[in-house]
Amino acid sequence: GLVLDGLVRVAELSAGCPARLARPAPEPERAMVELQGEARRVLAAMRRALVVLRADDQAPPPVPDGEPRRRTPGPGRGGVVLAAVTGGLVVITGLLARPTGDPDLDLLLPSLVVDVTRPVALLLLAAQVVALGWWRSAPAGALVVGTAGAVALAFHSHTHFVTDTGWLLLAYGVAAELPRWRAAVLLLAAGPAVTGAFLVIGPPVETPPLTAFDDLFLVLTDLVVVAVVWGIGADHQERRRRRNLESVALDTRETAREVAQERHRIARELHDVVAHHVSAVAVQAGAVRAVSGSQPDAVARAAGHIEEYGRRIRAALPELVDLTPRTSVIDLDRAGVEHILTPLRAGGLPVTAQVRGRSPAAGDAGLFAQRILVESLTNVLRHAGASPTRVLVEHRADDIVVEVTDSGRVHGDLPVVDGAGLGLIGMRERAALLGGDLEAGPAAGGGWCVRARLPRRAPDRVPAPTCST
């Protein structure tokens, strides 16, 4: 952008250099001041571009493929298969259930028979079967429907062994998909509701009356079963979350390695062409200004050199245009920040954001703020794992403030990877290039905080970057 536009301008000014130097004063001095100033601006922009290209940046992982989650999710494919299999088992067991002559086995018959003469009971049984279709896509709703169907069916003096077993799958779906404590509350409400209905209505066959000890045993058994199901589901959810985090971190590192090689190649080309030719133009323009009026031969030679370097810059421009990546700048308004955070949340990072002020047109400060935000969030994943993180982006009249604060490393999450500290050096370089500053260190309430202040107007003198590659 700024580098290529500046190169075009330097090439144009260089091409007309001999003619402008042949004009009467003060035109030669004005021409050399303009050319030297433009060359210096190109070099300053190039140094900022090189810091971006050489930094160990890591873009957030892409948003997972597939349709976004709908407000009213439909049944999952696995859920449809599960509901169909369960419904088939209900029908098959109902057709095959016959007395065996064994009193103990025959006690199970009432919980396998489907009484087609009781339409309400059939509807309640069907509701329990259909609820299985949503056991993964809408686990809370599926559990509520399944529990309501089981309780209502119990009040109709009926129960079914197959759908009762299916209720355990609904409970597992809640534990595996919902946040841990929300799942625990739902299961502690649903499990005793089903058991309580059974205790109030009694078994569907004539058996000896249940004693208080029997009731207590059933309640405790129910609590143990619910606790086991919750533990298994929560463990599955935790292992899946860790796999997602590891996958995000691995993909990010692999992408960074591939991009780094291309970036360094671009940086070398940019440095070789821009730094050499444009620096030579700036030096020759300064020489012309120094000897103008006293050494006409030296002025003529310098003008020829300037024109030659201008031709070389024009010849290199097409290659540089093809080589230079088009940097995607995201406005750091609320929508832009959410765009950056969405894939990180999908990868398991619990992050919230606050945006203050209005985001003006993106410039160097906006680009560097975006890079610092992404790098800081990537560092949270690399070093702290799924640590609850807060993001603050504040747009002020003269600068942008970016602040990323995590809550400390999550026990058992990803280890610190190699290369710690290099990203921080690159972020500090960017802030310094714009005349800003970056602070990083332990947060007041625990964890780690990175805070950058980036002026919207870069200083005229650009500090030389330290080595970060």
C-alpha positions in Angstrom: 0.0 0.0 0.0 2.1 2.9 1.3 5.4 1.4 0.1 4.2 0.7 -3.4 2.5 4.0 -3.8 5.6 5.8 -2.5 7.8 3.8 -5.0 5.6 4.9 -7.9 6.0 8.5 -6.7 9.8 8.2 -6.3 10.1 6.6 -9.8 8.0 9.5 -11.3 10.1 12.2 -9.6 13.4 10.4 -10.6 12.4 10.3 -14.2 12.0 14.1 -14.4 15.1 14.8 -12.3 17.5 16.1 -15.1 14.8 18.3 -16.6 13.9 19.9 -13.2 17.6 20.4 -12.3 18.1 22.3 -15.5 15.4 24.9 -14.6 16.3 28.2 -12.9 16.5 28.4 -9.1 14.8 27.7 -6.8 13.2 24.8 -8.8 16.3 22.4 -8.5 16.4 22.8 -4.7 12.6 22.3 -4.4 12.8 19.2 -6.7 15.5 17.6 -4.6 13.7 18.4 -1.3 10.6 16.8 -2.6 12.4 13.7 -3.9 14.5 13.3 -0.8 11.4 13.6 1.4 9.4 11.1 -0.6 12.3 8.6 -0.5 12.6 8.9 3.3 8.8 8.4 3.7 9.1 5.2 1.6 12.0 3.9 3.7 10.0 4.6 6.9 7.0 2.8 5.5 9.2 -0.1 4.4 10.6 -0.5 7.9 7.1 -0.7 9.3 6.2 -3.3 6.7 9.4 -5.3 7.4 8.5 -5.5 11.1 5.1 -6.9 10.2 6.5 -9.3 7.7 9.4 -10.5 10.0 7.3 -10.8 13.1 6.2 -14.2 14.4 2.5 -13.5 13.7 -0.1 -16.2 14.0 -3.6 -15.5 12.6 -6.6 -16.9 14.4 -7.7 -20.3 13.1 -10.5 -20.2 10.5 -14.1 -20.5 11.6 -15.1 -24.2 11.4 -16.8 -25.2 8.2 -20.5 -25.8 8.2 -23.7 -23.9 8.7 -24.0 -21.7 11.7 -26.0 -23.1 14.6 -29.7 -22.4 14.1 -31.8 -20.8 16.8 -34.1 -23.9 16.8 -31.7 -26.8 16.0 -33.0 -29.8 14.2 -32.3 -33.4 15.2 -28.8 -34.6 14.5 -28.2 -37.5 12.1 -27.0 -39.7 14.9 -30.0 -38.7 17.0 -32.4 -39.7 14.2 -30.8 -43.1 13.9 -30.9 -43.5 17.7 -34.6 -42.6 17.9 -35.4 -44.9 15.0 -33.5 -47.8 16.7 -35.2 -47.1 20.0 -38.6 -46.9 18.4 -38.0 -50.2 16.6 -36.9 -51.9 19.9 -40.1 -50.6 21.6 -42.2 -52.2 18.9 -40.2 -55.4 18.7 -40.2 -56.0 22.5 -43.9 -55.2 22.6 -44.7 -57.8 19.9 -42.4 -60.5 21.4 -43.2 -60.0 25.1 -44.9 -63.2 26.2 -45.2 -64.9 29.6 -42.3 -67.4 30.2 -43.6 -69.1 33.3 -40.6 -67.8 35.3 -42.0 -65.4 37.9 -38.9 -63.3 38.1 -38.7 -62.8 34.3 -42.4 -62.3 34.0 -42.1 -59.3 36.3 -40.4 -57.4 33.4 -43.3 -58.0 31.0 -45.4 -55.0 32.0 -42.4 -52.7 31.3 -42.0 -54.2 27.8 -45.6 -54.3 26.6 -47.1 -51.5 24.5 -50.8 -51.1 25.2 -52.3 -49.9 22.0 -55.7 -49.4 23.6 -54.3 -46.4 25.6 -53.6 -43.5 23.1 -52.3 -41.1 25.7 -49.7 -43.6 26.9 -48.7 -44.2 23.3 -48.2 -40.5 22.7 -46.1 -40.1 25.8 -44.0 -43.1 24.8 -43.6 -41.6 21.4 -42.5 -38.3 22.9 -39.7 -40.1 24.8 -38.5 -41.8 21.6 -38.6 -38.6 19.5 -36.7 -36.7 22.2 -33.7 -38.9 21.5 -33.3 -37.2 18.1 -32.1 -34.0 19.8 -29.9 -35.7 22.4 -26.8 -33.9 21.0 -28.2 -30.9 19.1 -30.5 -29.7 21.9 -29.7 -31.8 25.0 -31.4 -29.6 27.6 -34.7 -29.6 25.7 -34.5 -33.3 24.9 -34.0 -34.1 28.6 -36.9 -32.0 29.6 -39.2 -33.6 27.1 -37.9 -37.1 27.9 -38.3 -36.5 31.7 -41.8 -35.0 31.3 -42.8 -38.0 29.2 -41.5 -40.5 31.7 -43.2 -38.8 34.6 -46.5 -38.4 32.8 -46.3 -42.1 31.7 -45.7 -43.2 35.3 -48.9 -41.3 36.3 -50.7 -43.4 33.7 -49.5 -46.5 35.6 -47.1 -47.4 32.8 -43.4 -47.4 32.1 -41.1 -49.0 29.4 -37.7 -50.5 29.9 -36.4 -49.4 26.5 -37.4 -45.7 26.9 -36.2 -45.6 30.5 -32.8 -46.8 29.2 -33.0 -44.1 26.6 -33.4 -41.5 29.3 -29.9 -42.3 30.5 -28.6 -41.4 27.0 -30.5 -38.1 27.3 -28.8 -37.5 30.6 -25.4 -38.3 29.1 -26.0 -35.9 26.2 -26.7 -33.1 28.8 -23.5 -33.9 30.7 -21.4 -34.1 27.5 -22.7 -31.0 25.8 -23.7 -28.4 28.4 -21.5 -26.5 30.8 -20.6 -28.7 33.8 -22.7 -27.0 36.5 -25.7 -26.3 34.3 -25.7 -30.0 33.4 -25.5 -31.0 37.1 -28.5 -28.8 38.0 -30.6 -30.3 35.2 -29.7 -33.8 36.1 -30.3 -33.3 39.8 -33.8 -32.0 38.9 -34.6 -34.6 36.2 -33.3 -37.7 38.0 -35.3 -37.4 41.2 -38.4 -36.4 39.2 -38.4 -39.7 37.4 -37.6 -41.7 40.6 -40.2 -39.7 42.6 -42.9 -40.4 40.1 -42.1 -44.1 40.3 -42.2 -44.0 44.1 -45.5 -42.2 44.2 -47.3 -44.3 41.6 -45.6 -47.5 42.4 -44.5 -50.3 40.1 -46.7 -51.3 37.2 -47.2 -54.9 38.6 -48.4 -56.3 41.8 -45.4 -56.7 44.1 -45.0 -56.6 47.9 -45.3 -53.0 49.2 -42.0 -51.1 49.2 -40.5 -50.3 52.6 -38.9 -47.1 53.6 -35.6 -48.8 53.2 -36.5 -49.8 49.6 -37.5 -46.2 48.9 -34.2 -44.9 50.3 -32.3 -47.4 48.3 -34.0 -46.4 45.1 -33.3 -42.7 45.7 -29.7 -43.3 46.5 -29.3 -45.6 43.5 -30.8 -43.0 41.3 -28.4 -40.3 42.6 -25.4 -42.6 42.1 -26.5 -43.4 38.5 -27.1 -39.8 37.7 -23.7 -38.9 39.2 -21.9 -41.6 37.2 -23.6 -40.4 34.0 -22.7 -36.8 34.7 -19.1 -37.7 35.5 -18.7 -39.7 32.2 -20.3 -37.0 30.1 -18.2 -34.2 31.8 -15.0 -36.2 31.3 -15.9 -36.7 27.6 -16.5 -33.0 27.2 -13.2 -32.0 28.9 -11.2 -34.4 26.7 -12.9 -33.1 23.6 -12.2 -29.5 24.7 -8.5 -30.3 25.2 -8.4 -32.0 21.8 -9.9 -28.9 20.2 -7.4 -26.6 21.9 -4.5 -28.8 20.9 -5.8 -28.9 17.3 -6.1 -25.1 17.3 -2.6 -24.6 18.6 -1.1 -27.2 16.2 -2.9 -25.7 13.2 -1.8 -22.2 14.2 1.9 -23.3 14.6 1.9 -25.2 11.3 0.3 -22.3 9.5 2.8 -19.9 11.0 5.7 -22.0 9.8 4.4 -22.0 6.2 3.7 -18.3 6.2 7.0 -17.4 7.9 9.0 -18.7 5.0 7.0 -16.7 2.5 7.1 -13.6 4.6 10.9 -13.7 4.9 11.2 -14.1 1.2 9.0 -11.1 0.6 11.0 -9.2 3.3 14.3 -10.0 1.5 12.9 -8.8 -1.8 11.5 -5.7 -0.3 14.7 -4.9 1.5 16.9 -5.6 -1.5 15.0 -3.5 -4.0 13.5 -0.8 -1.9 16.2 -0.2 0.6 19.0 -0.2 -1.9 17.5 1.8 -4.8 15.5 4.2 -2.7 18.3 4.8 -0.2 20.6 5.6 -3.2 18.0 8.1 -4.6 17.9 9.8 -1.2 21.7 9.9 -0.9 22.1 11.3 -4.5 19.3 13.9 -3.9 21.1 15.0 -0.8 24.4 15.2 -2.7 22.7 17.4 -5.4 21.5 19.7 -2.7 25.0 19.9 -1.2 26.9 20.8 -4.4 24.1 22.6 -6.3 25.5 25.7 -7.9 29.1 25.0 -7.2 29.8 21.7 -9.0 27.7 21.4 -12.1 29.4 18.2 -13.3 28.7 16.5 -10.0 25.1 17.6 -10.2 24.8 16.1 -13.7 26.3 12.8 -12.6 24.0 12.7 -9.5 21.0 13.4 -11.7 22.0 10.6 -14.0 22.3 8.2 -11.1 18.9 9.3 -9.8 17.3 8.7 -13.2 19.0 5.3 -13.5 17.8 4.2 -10.0 14.3 5.5 -10.9 14.3 3.2 -14.0 15.3 0.2 -11.8 12.5 1.0 -9.4 10.0 1.1 -12.2 11.4 -2.2 -13.6 11.0 -3.9 -10.1 7.5 -2.6 -9.4 5.5 -5.3 -11.3 7.3 -8.0 -9.4 6.8 -6.2 -6.1 3.1 -5.8 -6.8 2.8 -9.5 -7.4 5.0 -10.4 -4.4 3.5 -8.1 -1.8 0.6 -9.7 0.1 -2.6 -7.7 0.4 -2.9 -7.2 4.1 -6.4 -7.6 5.3 -7.2 -4.9 7.8 -10.2 -5.4 10.1 -11.8 -2.4 11.6 -11.6 -2.9 15.4 -15.2 -2.0 16.0 -17.5 -4.4 17.9 -18.2 -6.5 14.7 -14.5 -6.6 13.8 -13.4 -7.7 17.2 -16.1 -10.4 17.3 -14.9 -11.6 13.9 -11.4 -12.1 15.4 -12.7 -13.8 18.5 -15.3 -16.2 16.9 -12.8 -18.9 15.8 -10.9 -18.7 19.1 -14.2 -19.2 21.0 -14.9 -22.2 18.7 -11.5 -23.5 19.7 -12.4 -23.4 23.4 -11.1 -20.0 24.6 -13.6 -18.3 26.8 -13.1 -14.7 25.9 -15.2 -11.5 26.3 -14.7 -8.2 24.6 -15.4 -4.5 25.3 -15.0 -1.9 22.6 -15.0 1.8 23.5 -15.2 4.7 21.1 -15.7 4.8 17.4 -13.2 3.1 15.1 -12.0 5.6 12.4 -10.7 4.5 9.0 -8.0 1.9 9.4 -4.4 3.0 9.1 -1.1 1.8 10.4 -2.3 2.1 14.0 -5.4 0.0 13.2 -3.3 -2.7 11.4 -0.8 -2.9 14.2 -3.6 -3.0 16.8 -5.2 -5.9 15.0 -1.8 -7.8 14.9 -1.1 -7.2 18.5 -4.6 -8.3 19.5 -4.3 -11.5 17.5 -0.8 -12.2 18.8 -1.8 -11.6 22.4 -4.8 -14.0 22.1 -2.7 -16.6 20.4 -0.2 -16.3 23.3 -3.1 -16.9 25.8 -3.9 -20.2 24.0 -0.2 -21.2 23.8 0.8 -20.4 27.4 -2.4 -20.3 29.5 -4.8 -22.7 27.6 -8.5 -22.1 28.0 -8.1 -19.3 30.5 -11.0 -16.9 30.8 -9.8 -13.8 28.9 -10.9 -10.2 28.7 -10.3 -8.0 25.7 -10.5 -4.2 25.7 -10.2 -2.0 22.6 -10.4 1.7 23.2 -10.5 4.2 20.4 -9.3 7.6 21.5 -8.8 10.9 19.7 -5.1 10.4 19.1 -4.4 6.7 19.7 -5.8 3.2 20.1 -5.4 1.1 23.2 -5.5 -2.7 23.1 -5.6 -4.7 26.3 -5.7 -8.5 26.7 -5.9 -10.0 30.1 -6.1 -13.7 30.9 -6.9 -15.4 34.3 -3.7 -17.5 34.5 -2.8 -20.9 33.1 -5.4 -23.5 33.4 -4.1 -26.6 35.2 -3.6 -29.5 32.8 -3.8 -27.5 29.7 -1.3 -27.0 26.9 2.4 -26.6 27.9 4.3 -23.5 26.9 5.7 -23.9 23.4 9.1 -22.9 22.1 9.7 -19.4 21.0 8.2 -17.6 24.1 9.2 -14.0 24.1 9.7 -13.5 20.3 6.1 -12.5 19.7 6.4 -10.0 22.6 9.5 -8.4 21.0 7.7 -8.0 17.7 4.7 -6.4 19.4 7.0 -3.9 21.2 8.7 -3.1 17.9 5.4 -2.3 16.3 4.3 0.0 19.1 7.7 1.7 19.0 7.5 2.3 15.3 4.3 4.3 15.8 5.7 6.2 18.8 3.6 4.1 21.2 4.4 1.7 23.9 3.5 -1.8 25.1 3.4 -3.2 28.6 3.3 -6.9 29.5 3.3 -8.5 32.9 1.4 -10.1 35.7 -2.2 -8.8 36.0 -3.4 -7.4 39.3 -5.9 -10.2 39.9 -3.7 -13.0 38.6 -2.9 -14.1 35.1 -1.1 -12.0 32.4 -1.9 -8.7 30.9 -0.7 -7.1 27.6 -1.5 -3.4 27.0 -0.5 -1.5 23.9 -1.0 2.2 23.1 -0.7 3.0 19.4 -0.7 6.7 18.2 -2.7 7.2 15.0 0.1 9.4 13.6 3.5 7.8 13.3 6.6 9.9 14.2 8.7 11.4 11.5 11.8 9.5 12.7 11.3 5.8 12.8 13.4 3.8 15.3 15.4 0.9 14.0 13.8 -2.4 14.8 15.6 -4.9 17.0 16.1 -8.4 15.6 13.0 -10.5 16.2 13.6 -13.3 13.7 
